[in-house]
Amino acid sequence: MQPRNMSMSGVVDLAAVKSAGEAKQKAEEARAQRAASAGQPGGAPAGTGQVIVDVDEATFETEVLQRSAEAPVVIQFWAEWCGPCKQLIPVLEKLAREFAGRFVFAKIDVDQNQALAQQFGVQGVPAVFAVIAGQALPLFQGAAPEAQVRQVMDQLVDAAKQQFGIEGALVDPGAEGEAVEERPAPEPPVDPALAAAHSALDAGDLGGAVQAYKNVLSDNPGNAEAKLGLAQAELLGRVQGLDATEVRRDAADRPDDVPAQLRAADLDLVGGHVEDAFGRLVETVRRTAGDDREAARVRLLELFEVIGVEDPRVIAARGALARVLF
């Protein structure tokens, strides 16, 4: 997954959404048209529709693009032969039912819909994207614990509301499209210091975000969200301005150059190649000693924080690290 893929305050890069104002206007126009059609024969009332759908190339426009004007559509690309896909699907289905219309979960079989997979640049499954007002956002790749996926969905829904004014109409997912009275979702209490840190990160003020997260942690060292945000902000700061081609060439040409390996590992993680990043650093720890080994070990622990300590890939890499250290 990308560094902010598990948090809309950094995992999902909202800067990738081009012309947000234009998209928001289009979304509002689409909602107005659908609301008008609700009063006409054949028009669908607001708040109807399934929250879990199977999508193919023939239904993509209606089930994804059109519905994304009213609620975020979360797409999981999957395959019948993919074990992690089958682990992740029930998690997203459960959350789609719980969120009850605040996002739609769409499943796309890559083997049956290769053109869509190519359009989204899918390189492995499971791969998860969001579509908001017709704009595609990469979320994460690979299976992940429910707690982390829930965090992504919370922040996706919030981002859709804040950036595009899209909230989704609450529905009863078990009522086969029967409308339910809309009601606001309960708002969790907001930590002003943490909110300021998230805002700085979303605004691209990486230095300000790092300091703000450190301020939160100075008062509450166990704050998991602040730890995650700090790790992500520091990672984004490190890769800013790097030439990916040059970094990868240097790492390949100089396998014993620890700083070169650290830079390449950062880019691996940002590019969604989590196992590659972890494997590169474990190997660097194995072949080095002293300060170089410590630098690689510390960087690996920092990247663990970005992904989340409960992620299976982190657990596996921790085991590999222990084997080379001891």
C-alpha positions in Angstrom: 0.0 0.0 0.0 1.1 3.5 -0.4 2.4 5.5 2.6 -1.0 7.1 3.1 -3.1 4.3 1.8 -4.4 3.5 5.3 -5.2 7.1 6.1 -6.8 9.8 4.0 -4.6 12.2 5.9 -1.6 10.8 4.1 -2.1 7.3 2.8 -4.4 8.4 0.0 -2.8 11.3 -1.8 -5.7 13.7 -2.3 -3.4 15.8 -4.5 -3.9 13.1 -7.1 -7.5 14.3 -7.5 -7.3 16.9 -10.3 -9.7 19.8 -10.5 -11.5 19.0 -7.3 -13.7 22.0 -7.6 -14.8 21.0 -11.1 -15.4 17.5 -9.9 -17.4 18.7 -7.0 -19.6 20.8 -9.3 -20.2 17.8 -11.6 -21.1 15.7 -8.6 -23.6 18.4 -7.5 -25.1 18.5 -11.0 -25.4 14.8 -11.1 -27.2 14.7 -7.7 -29.5 17.4 -8.8 -30.4 15.5 -11.9 -31.0 12.3 -10.0 -33.1 14.1 -7.4 -35.2 15.6 -10.2 -35.7 12.2 -11.8 -37.0 10.8 -8.5 -40.2 12.8 -8.9 -40.8 11.5 -12.5 -42.1 8.2 -13.6 -39.3 5.6 -13.5 -37.1 7.9 -11.4 -35.2 6.2 -8.5 -35.7 7.8 -5.0 -32.7 9.0 -3.1 -31.1 6.5 -0.7 -31.8 3.4 -2.8 -29.4 0.9 -4.3 -27.2 -1.9 -3.2 -24.1 -1.2 -1.2 -22.3 -4.3 -2.5 -22.1 -4.9 -6.2 -20.2 -7.1 -8.7 -19.1 -4.9 -11.6 -17.8 -5.7 -15.1 -16.9 -3.6 -18.1 -20.5 -3.4 -19.2 -21.8 -2.0 -15.8 -18.8 0.0 -14.8 -20.2 3.4 -16.0 -23.6 3.0 -14.2 -22.4 1.1 -11.0 -19.1 3.0 -10.5 -18.9 6.3 -12.4 -22.5 7.4 -12.0 -22.9 6.3 -8.4 -19.6 7.9 -7.4 -21.4 11.3 -7.8 -23.4 10.4 -4.7 -21.2 8.3 -2.6 -17.5 7.1 -2.8 -17.2 3.8 -4.6 -14.5 1.5 -3.3 -13.3 -1.0 -5.9 -11.5 -4.2 -5.1 -9.8 -5.9 -8.0 -9.7 -9.6 -7.2 -9.2 -13.0 -8.8 -10.6 -16.5 -8.0 -7.1 -17.9 -7.5 -6.1 -15.1 -5.1 -6.2 -16.2 -1.4 -5.6 -12.7 0.1 -8.4 -11.4 -2.2 -10.8 -13.8 -0.5 -9.6 -12.7 2.9 -10.2 -9.0 2.1 -13.6 -9.2 0.4 -15.6 -10.2 3.6 -13.9 -7.3 5.5 -15.0 -4.7 2.9 -18.4 -6.3 2.6 -18.9 -6.1 6.3 -17.8 -2.5 6.4 -20.0 -1.6 3.4 -23.0 -2.9 5.3 -22.0 -1.1 8.5 -21.5 2.2 6.6 -25.0 1.7 5.1 -24.6 3.8 2.0 -21.8 6.2 2.9 -19.7 4.1 0.4 -20.4 1.5 -2.2 -18.3 -1.6 -2.4 -17.7 -2.8 -6.0 -15.9 -6.1 -6.8 -14.1 -6.5 -10.2 -12.6 -9.8 -11.3 -9.4 -9.0 -13.1 -9.4 -12.1 -15.2 -12.8 -11.3 -16.6 -12.2 -7.5 -16.9 -8.6 -7.1 -18.0 -9.3 -3.8 -19.8 -10.5 -2.2 -16.5 -7.5 -3.6 -14.6 -5.2 -2.1 -17.2 -7.0 1.2 -17.0 -6.4 1.4 -13.3 -2.8 0.2 -13.6 -3.4 -2.9 -11.5 -0.1 -4.8 -11.0 -1.2 -7.3 -8.4 -4.3 -8.3 -6.5 -6.0 -7.6 -4.2 -5.8 -3.9 -5.2 -8.2 -1.4 -3.8 -9.1 2.0 -5.3 -11.8 4.6 -4.6 -13.7 6.6 -7.2 -15.2 9.9 -6.0 -17.1 12.1 -8.5 -15.5 10.2 -11.3 -12.0 10.7 -10.0 -9.9 7.5 -9.2 -7.7 7.3 -6.1 -5.4 4.4 -5.2 -6.0 3.2 -1.7 -3.9 0.1 -0.9 -2.7 -3.2 -2.2 -2.8 -6.5 -0.4 -4.9 -7.8 2.4 -5.0 -5.7 5.6 -6.5 -6.1 9.1 -10.1 -4.9 9.6 -9.0 -2.1 11.9 -6.8 -0.5 9.3 -9.3 -1.0 6.5 -12.0 0.7 8.7 -9.6 3.6 9.3 -9.2 4.0 5.5 -13.0 3.9 5.0 -13.6 6.5 7.8 -11.1 8.9 6.2 -12.3 8.2 2.7 -15.9 9.1 3.6 -14.7 12.2 5.4 -12.5 13.3 2.5 -15.4 12.8 0.1 -17.6 15.1 2.2 -14.9 17.7 2.8 -13.4 17.8 -0.7 -16.5 17.1 -2.9 -19.5 17.6 -0.7 -20.4 13.9 -1.3 -21.9 12.2 1.8 -24.0 9.3 0.4 -27.6 8.6 1.4 -28.0 6.2 4.3 -29.7 3.0 3.3 -30.7 -0.3 4.9 -28.3 -2.8 3.1 -30.7 -5.6 3.9 -33.8 -4.0 2.6 -33.1 -4.5 -1.2 -32.9 -0.8 -2.0 -35.6 0.3 0.5 -34.9 3.9 1.5 -34.1 4.8 5.1 -34.4 8.1 6.6 -31.2 10.0 6.3 -29.5 10.8 9.6 -26.0 12.2 10.4 -23.4 9.8 11.4 -22.1 10.3 14.9 -18.9 12.4 15.0 -16.0 11.1 17.1 -14.4 13.5 19.4 -11.6 15.5 17.7 -8.2 16.1 19.2 -7.4 19.6 18.0 -3.6 19.0 18.1 -4.0 15.8 16.0 -6.5 17.5 13.6 -3.9 20.3 13.1 -1.2 17.7 12.3 -3.5 16.0 9.8 -4.4 19.4 8.2 -0.7 20.2 7.8 0.0 16.9 6.2 -3.0 17.2 3.8 -1.8 20.7 2.9 1.7 19.4 2.0 3.4 21.1 4.9 5.5 18.1 5.8 7.7 20.0 8.2 4.8 21.4 10.0 3.1 18.0 10.1 6.2 16.3 11.6 6.4 18.9 14.3 2.7 18.8 15.0 2.7 15.0 15.3 5.7 15.2 17.6 3.8 17.7 19.8 0.9 15.2 20.1 3.3 12.4 21.0 5.1 14.5 23.6 1.8 14.7 25.5 0.6 11.2 24.6 3.5 8.9 23.6 1.2 6.0 23.0 -1.1 7.8 20.5 -1.1 5.2 17.6 -2.6 7.7 15.1 0.1 10.2 15.8 2.8 7.6 15.4 1.4 6.6 12.1 1.0 10.2 10.9 4.6 11.0 12.0 6.0 8.0 10.2 4.1 8.8 7.0 5.0 12.5 7.1 8.7 11.7 7.6 8.6 9.2 4.7 7.0 11.6 2.3 9.6 14.2 3.3 12.4 11.8 2.6 11.2 10.9 -0.9 10.3 14.4 -1.9 12.4 15.5 -4.9 14.1 12.1 -5.4 14.7 10.9 -8.9 13.3 7.4 -8.8 15.4 6.2 -11.8 18.6 7.5 -10.3 17.8 6.1 -6.8 17.1 2.6 -8.2 20.2 2.7 -10.4 22.4 3.7 -7.4 20.9 1.0 -5.2 21.5 -1.7 -7.9 25.1 -0.5 -8.6 26.1 -0.1 -5.0 24.5 -2.9 -2.9 26.8 -2.0 0.1 25.9 1.7 0.0 23.5 1.9 3.0 22.1 5.4 2.2 21.4 4.3 -1.3 19.5 1.2 0.0 17.5 3.4 2.4 16.4 5.7 -0.3 15.4 2.8 -2.6 13.4 1.2 0.3 11.5 4.4 0.9 10.6 4.6 -2.8 9.6 0.9 -2.8 7.2 1.6 0.0 5.7 4.7 -1.6 5.2 2.8 -4.8 3.3 0.1 -3.0 6.1 -2.5 -3.1 5.9 -3.3 0.6 7.6 -6.7 0.6 10.4 -5.3 -1.6 11.1 -2.5 0.8 11.2 -4.7 3.8 13.3 -7.4 2.0 15.8 -4.8 0.9 16.3 -3.5 4.4 16.5 -6.9 6.0 19.2 -7.8 3.5 21.0 -4.6 4.3 20.9 -5.4 8.0 22.3 -8.8 7.3 25.3 -7.6 5.2 26.3 -4.7 7.4 27.5 -4.0 11.0 27.9 -1.2 13.4 26.3 2.2 12.6 25.3 1.1 9.1 23.4 -1.9 10.5 21.7 0.3 13.1 20.6 2.8 10.4 19.1 0.1 8.3 17.4 -1.5 11.3 15.9 1.8 12.5 14.6 2.7 9.0 12.9 -0.7 8.8 11.2 -0.1 12.1 10.0 3.3 10.8 8.5 1.7 7.7 6.8 -0.9 10.0 5.0 2.1 11.6 3.9 3.4 8.2 2.2 0.1 7.3 0.9 -0.9 10.7 2.4 -3.4 13.2 -0.6 -5.8 12.8 -0.1 -6.1 9.0 0.9 -9.7 8.0 3.8 -8.3 5.9 5.2 -6.5 8.9 4.9 -9.6 11.1 6.8 -11.6 8.5 9.5 -9.0 8.1 9.9 -8.7 11.9 10.6 -12.5 11.9 13.1 -12.1 9.1 14.8 -9.2 10.9 15.1 -11.2 14.1 16.7 -14.1 12.2 19.4 -11.9 10.8 20.0 -10.1 14.1 20.1 -13.1 16.3 
